[in-house]
Amino acid sequence: MKNILLAEDDHDFGTMLKQYLTLNKFQVTWVMNGEEAFNAFTKNTFDICILDVMMPIMDGFTLAKKIIDINPEIPFLFLTARKTKEDKIKGLKLGADDYVVKPFEAEELIFRIKNIIKRTEQQKNIQAEQPEEKLIKIGEYTFDTENLELKIKGEVNKITAKEAKLLYYLYNNRNQLIRRDDILADIWGKTDFFSGRSMDVFISRIRKYLKDDSSITLESVRGIGLEFNIK
């Protein structure tokens, strides 16, 4: 049984949604504001988060940022009554797996949730494959692929399995143009819009991890892909 964190401040809508999710064999923790949602997230393990954008105390976007800081690989989707393009782009840039505008059919939401969970589990299986090399030199960094650590001058950054998978892929394709769709297909398993936004978030994290060695660059080539160069 998959565990869902549902953050929705509308009592009637939240009650209906929780009942429908429970009928579809999900375990649901329902809270009515962003602060309660964040507290619940820190105390429990969830498979996916469903976040209303407009909530009291802490809005859904702020909540998502705090959740990502704790677990950057948790899948989540936004629910909203607002149809503005700016809001949708903001949500997707945060790495949301989906953005659902109210009103919607509960059956459609269940379908989307199941697809997100399926994709997430497929990615976990892909990420479980360990590279043969345990310690890799990337410029001045040492990349420990077994313990998921990136080290430089005594400083150690613990990275996630997906970040490690992406970094290893970039390293193996260094000093050449890498097509964006190839990265998405090989690391995310799909090339849709949502995956592209998620990849952009992970690319930004890789850049931050490698910022202390000027001999390493990760440059975007507009409309094509990336170049991961080590001088």
N, C-alpha and C positions, 0 to 999 in steps of 0.2 A: 504494500500500500504506500503510494507516494504522499509525501507530506507537503502541504501547500501553506504558505503564509499569505493570507488575504488581508489587505489593508484597504478598507472601504468605510467611509464615514456615514453613508446613507443607510439608516437602520433597516428599512424595508427591502432595499435592493441587496444589502449585505446578507440579510436573513435568507432571501430567496436564492442568492448565489451559493451560500454555504450549503443549503439543503440540496441543491442540484449537484454540487461537487461531491457531496457525501454520497448521494445516490449513485454516482459514477465511480464509487470506491476510492475516493481520495480522502486522506486525513487532513482536516482543515483547522488551522488556527486563525480565527477572525478577530481583528482589532479595528478600532474606529478612529485612530489618529496616527500620525507618523511617528510620534514619540513612543507610543505603545508598540508599534510595529518594530521599531529598532530594538527596543528592550527584548521583545520576543525573539528577534533574530539572533541576538547575542547569547540567548539561553537555550536555544533549540537548534536542531539540524533540519533544514528544509531542502526539498528537491527543486522547488521553483517558488518565486514570489510574484503575486499579482498585486499591483500597486495603483490605487486611484491617484490621479495627479493632484486634484484639489482636495486637500485634507486640512483640518485644523492643527495647530501647534507646529507641525512639520509637513510641508508638501511632499508629493511623491518624488519629484526630481531630487530634492535635498536628501530624502530618505534613500533613494537609489545610490547616490554618491557615497553615503556612509556605509551602506551595505557592501558596495564594491570595494571599499577600503579594507573591509574584513575578509571578503571572499570575492575576488574579481571574476571567478568563473561560475558564480551562481546564475542560472538563467532567470530572467524576469521579464514581465510585460506590464505595460501601462494600460489602465482604463481611464477614459476621460469623456466628458460631455463636450469638450472644446474641440472644434474641428480646424483650428488654425494650422497652417503649414509650418509656422515657426515652432509651435509646440511639438509637432511630430518630429521635426528635424532635431530639436533639442533632446527629445527622448531617445531617438536612435543614435545620436552622437554619444550618449551615455553608455551605449552598448546594449540597449533593450533588444530582446528577441522579437518583440512584436508591440504594436501600438493599436489598441482597439477602441473605437469611438462608440459611445453610447448613443442611442439604444442599439443593442445587438441581440442576436439569438443565443441563448445559453448553450445550445447544442454546438454552435459555431465556436464558442469559447473553449468548450471541452475538446473539440477537434484541434484547435490551435495549441492548447496546453499539451496534449498527447504528442503532437508533432515536435514541439520544442523539447520535451523530455526524451523522445526517441533520438533526436539529433544529438542531444547532450550525452546520452549513453554511448552512442556510436563514437563520439569524439573521445570519450574516456577510454574506450577500447583502443583507439588509435594511439592515444598518448601513452598508454601503458607499455608500448613497444620501446625498449631502452636502446639507445645507440651503443654500438660495440665499444667505442672509445669512452673511457670513464673520465679522463681529464683532458681538456682541450685548451690550447693556448689561443686566445683571440686578442691579438695585440698585447697589451700589458695585463690583460685579464686571464684568469684561469677559470674555465667553465667546468664545474663538477657536475657531470650529467647524471650521476647516480644519486647524489644528495640534493640536486637542484639548487646549487649555489654558484654565485658569480663573485669571484674574489679579485681584489686589486689592493696592493699595498696594505695588507692587514685588514681591509674592510671587506665584510661579507654581506652580500645581498641574497636573501632567500627568495627564490622565484617559484612561480606556479608551474605545474606540469605543462600547461598550454604555452606559457611564455618560453619554457625550455624547448618545447617542440619547435616553436617558431624560430628561436635563436639558432638552434641546430640546423634548421632548414636554410636560414640565411647564410650561416657559416659554410655550409656545403655548396652554396651557390654564390660564393663571394666573388667580388671583382668582375661581375658581369651583370647584364640587365636581366632582371627576374620579372616575368609577366605577372601582373596582379591576379589574373584569373587562375594562374598556375598555383600561386600561394593559397588562394581560397580553396581550390579543389583539393590540394594535397593536405592542408592543415585543417580547414573547416569542413571539408567534404561537400561543399556546395558553393555556388557563386552568386547568390542572390544579394539584394540590396542590404538586408539586415546583417548578413555575414560580412559584407564589405565595411559597414560601419563598425562592427565588432573588431575587424582586423585593424582598422585605423587606430582604435583605442590601444590595442596590443602593440602596434608599431611605435606609438608614442611612449609606451612604457619601456620598450627595448632601447629607444634613444636615450631615455633618462638613465637607465642602468649603465650605458656605455659612455656617458658624457665625460668621464674623467680621463679618457685616452683620445687625444686629438687626431691620432693616426687612423681612427675608426670613423667612418661616415656611413649614414643610412639616409640616402637621398631619394625623394620621390621624383619619378619621371612622368610628368603630366600625361594622363590618358593611357599610359602603358604599364607602369609598374614601379619597381624599386631597384636601386643599386646599393649593395652592401659591400663597401670597399675597405680594405685593410692595407695601409701603405707598408 
